[in-house]
Amino acid sequence: MLSENIRILRKKKGYSQDTLATQLNVVRQTISKWEKGYSVPDAEMLEKIADVFEVSVSELLGSTIIEDTGVNTNEEIVKQLAILNEQLAKQSRDKRRMWRNILIGILSFLVISMILYILAFASFTSIKSSEGTSASSTQITCTLEEETYTYTVSYDDQYRILSAGGNQFIADHVQVEQYNDANVLLAKIEDYFIFRNGSCRIENIDQEQ
């Protein structure tokens, strides 16, 4: 192959890439691209390279030396270059396709991993929430003018009210819907009755996990 032939012939001559580049009036990176098969020289440059290496263009291209049969050598060179360019184009397309597939695979993996992480975190949070939250219920029983009133408040471990209910008298006069904290609500109910010379008794009636 042309790229391999350039590298082998350069080493046979004892040339570095810089030396060969100087003789051909190109930069060293151009020589490196030729030897790696990233690009190919044009027909005019092929003749210069062949002259430097003291070989025919056909030998440089890696084909059998063409006999003098009237075939235009330049046409043959152009054909060889066309073949090489097509091979390079195919390699380039294959590399782009490979990297595109790799990129798609990586992105798909990241997206799936993120979705699984979110689902796992949500499930873990839900489990911890259901396991770690306790509910308690407290009942307050108050007496005023020989009438007894009861009210029950259920709340979590942060004393946030989960549910509340009891005598409508308490709900109407204390306005229980204003309060979210169980301790505050129970204190307000107790204050209402104590202020009116009543009495109250508070007791926990249950506690469940």
N, C-alpha and C positions, 0 to 999 in steps of 0.2 A: 504494500500500500504506500502511496506517496508520502504520507507523514512519517512512516517508519523508514522509508528510503532516505529521506532528507536527514533524519537523525543519524542513521548508520553511516552515510557518506560524509556527513560533517565530522563525525568522530574519526573516520578513517583518514581524513585530511588533517586531523588534529586541531580542528577549529573549535573555538568556543562559540556560543550563540552570538556574543557581542562581535567577534571577529567576522563571522559570516554576515551579520547584519550590516557591518561597515562596508563589506565588499559589495553588498547588494543595495546599499543606500536605503536601508529600512531600519526600523528600531528593533531592539532585541525582542520585545513583546510579540512582534510579528513572526519572528522565527519560532518562538515558543508556541504560538497558535498553530503554525503549520505542523510542527512536530507532534502536537497533541491532537491534531485532526479537527481543530475548532474552525479552521478556515483553509482555503487553498489559494495558491498564487494564480494569477492569470497567465495566459499563454505567453506573453512577452516576458514575464518574470520567470516562468519555467525555463525558457531558453537561457536566461542569465544564470539561473541556478545550475543548469546542466553544464554551462561553460565553466563555472567555478569548480565544479566537481569533475570536470573532464569526462563526462558521460553524455550519452544521447538523451534526448527528452523521453524517448520510449523506455530506456532503461530506468530513468528517474521515475517514470510512472509505474514501473514494475511490469511492463509488458514485454513481449518478445521483440527484438529489434526488427523494425519494418524493413523489408528488402526494397530495393529501388524498382518498384513495379509501376511507377507513374502515379501512385496514389499521393495526393497532396498531404504532406506531413502535417501542415498546420491544421487541416481539417480533422486529421486523426487526433491531434492534440486537443482540439476543441471538443471532440466527442468524449475523449477521456476525462476532460475537465467537467463536462456536463454530467458524466456518470458520477464523478467524485462529489460534485455539488449536490446532486440528488441524494447521494448517500449521507452527506453531512446534513442536508435538510431533514431527511428521515430521522437521523439520530437526534437532531434538535427537537423535532416534533415528539419523538418518543420520550425524551428527557422532560419536556414540558408536560406531557401527559402523565408521566410518572410522578413529577412533583405536584401536579394538580391533584392527583389521586391521593398522594400522601397528605397534602394540605386538607383535603376534604375529610380524610380519615381522622386526622388530628382534631379538626373542628367538630366532627360528629362525636368523637370520644369525649371532648370537653363538654359539649352540650348535654350528652347523655349523663355524664358524671355529675354535672351541675343539677340536672333534674332529679337524679337519684339522691343527691345530697339534700336537696330541698325537701323531697318527700320523706327521707329518713329523719331529718331534723324536725319536720312538722309532726311526724309520728312519735318521735322521742319526746317532744315537748308536750304532746297531748297525753302520753302515758304518764309523764312526770306530773303533769297538772292534775290528772285524775287520781294518781297515787298520793300526791302530796297535799291535796286540799282536804281539810276536815270541816265538817259542818256541826255547829252546836246550836242548841235551842234553849232559850231562857224564857221563863214565864213570870210575868209580874201580876200579882193579885192585889188589888187595892179596894179599900172600903171607904165609902163616903155616905154619911147620913143613912147608915144601916143598909146601904146597897153595896153589893160586891161586884167588882168588875175585873175581868182578866184579859190579858193580852200576851200573845206569844210571838217572840222574835227569833228567827233562825238566821245564822250568820256564819261566815267563813273564818279562817284563822287570822284574818286581818280585821275582823269585826265589821266587814262589809255586809250589809243586810241582804240576805237571799230571799227571804219571805217574811211576812208579818201579818197577823190577823187576830181578831178577838172581838170584844164588845164594841159595837158601833159608837157608843158614847165616847170611848177613848179616842177612836179615830176622828170623830167630829170635833172634839174639844182640844186635842193636842196637835192636830194636823200632822199626823205621822208621815205622810208622803213627802214632807220636806226633808226628812233625815235619811242619810245613807249609813251612818255609823250606829251600830247596835247600842253601844254604851251611851251615846248621846240621846238616842230615842228613849231608852229605859230611864235615864236621868230626867228627861223632860216629863215623862209620864208620872214619875214619882214626885217631882216638884209640883205638878199640877194638883195632885191630891193632898200633899203635905201642906201646901199653901192654903188649902181650904179646910184644914183641920181634919183631913182624912189620914189614912195609913196605908202603907204598901209593904208587900213581902215579895222578894225576888228569889227565884230558885231555878237551877238548871234542871231541865226535865229529860234531856237525852244528849248523847254525843256519839256521832258515828263517823267512820272514816270513809 
